Amino acid sequence: MTTRPPLEVRIEGDVSHVVAEWCPDCKAWTLLTGETVLLTPTGVVPVGFWAWCETCHMAEEAPRRV
């Protein structure tokens, strides 16, 4: 008899390796960058990178994907 996969799988998103960098737009060390990852039952899957500047972007804006 074969086992059936679970009906529900929990997947979470997180960021890793967050670093402060130089923002070329506002000329300050206010740019945060990081790697977006998915946490799945089988392991960690890298999805992409994001960047957000506390000076250039308003607080209610989501970080932009790079």
C-alpha positions as CSV (number, residue, x, y, z in Angstrom):
1,M,0.0,0.0,0.0
2,T,1.4,3.4,-1.0
3,T,1.4,6.3,1.5
4,R,-0.5,9.4,0.5
5,P,1.1,12.8,0.8
6,P,-0.3,15.1,3.6
7,L,-3.3,17.1,2.6
8,E,-1.9,20.3,4.1
9,V,1.7,21.5,3.9
10,R,3.0,24.5,5.9
11,I,5.3,26.8,3.9
12,E,6.8,30.0,5.5
13,G,8.7,32.8,4.1
14,D,11.7,34.5,5.7
15,V,14.7,36.7,4.9
16,S,18.3,35.9,5.6
17,H,21.6,37.6,5.4
18,V,20.2,41.1,5.9
19,V,23.0,43.7,5.3
20,A,23.1,47.5,5.4
21,E,24.5,48.9,2.2
22,W,25.1,52.2,0.5
23,C,22.0,53.6,-1.3
24,P,23.1,55.1,-4.6
25,D,19.8,57.2,-4.8
26,C,20.0,59.1,-1.5
27,K,23.8,58.7,-0.9
28,A,23.6,57.2,2.6
29,W,24.1,53.9,4.4
30,T,20.4,53.3,4.7
31,L,19.8,50.5,2.2
32,L,18.9,47.1,3.6
33,T,19.3,44.1,1.4
34,G,18.6,40.4,2.0
35,E,17.8,37.1,0.5
36,T,14.2,35.8,0.4
37,V,13.8,32.2,1.3
38,L,11.0,29.7,1.6
39,L,11.0,27.3,4.5
40,T,9.4,24.0,3.4
41,P,9.2,20.6,5.0
42,T,11.9,19.4,2.7
43,G,14.3,22.3,3.4
44,V,15.2,25.9,2.6
45,V,14.6,27.2,-0.9
46,P,16.2,30.5,-2.0
47,V,13.6,32.7,-3.9
48,G,15.4,35.9,-4.7
49,F,16.8,39.1,-3.2
50,W,15.1,42.3,-1.9
51,A,16.3,45.8,-1.1
52,W,14.7,48.6,0.9
53,C,15.9,52.1,1.8
54,E,14.6,53.7,4.9
55,T,15.1,57.2,3.4
56,C,13.9,56.6,-0.2
57,H,11.0,54.3,0.5
58,M,8.0,55.2,2.7
59,A,7.5,53.0,5.8
60,E,4.2,51.6,4.5
61,E,5.8,50.4,1.2
62,A,6.9,46.8,0.9
63,P,10.6,46.1,0.1
64,R,11.2,46.0,-3.7
65,R,12.6,42.9,-5.3
66,V,16.0,43.3,-7.0
